[in-house]
Amino acid sequence: MAVVVAAPILEGLWLDIRVLVVAEIGILVLGLVVASLRTLGGRCSSRYARSPPATSTWSAACRC
């Protein structure tokens, strides 16, 4: 009786583990892409890396 009840639970647990691993790999790849894009050089590359100061002409100085 216990084996009959435990089988679907273990199947669901195995599915959860597989989904977790796939999601972690996807998040790792996405994070690496975003980090790589943020480190690229360019005239306006630092625009998204930090927020602008409260009193500046940020948008006028860096129009891409």
Beta strands, then each sheet from edge to edge (+ up, - down):
end
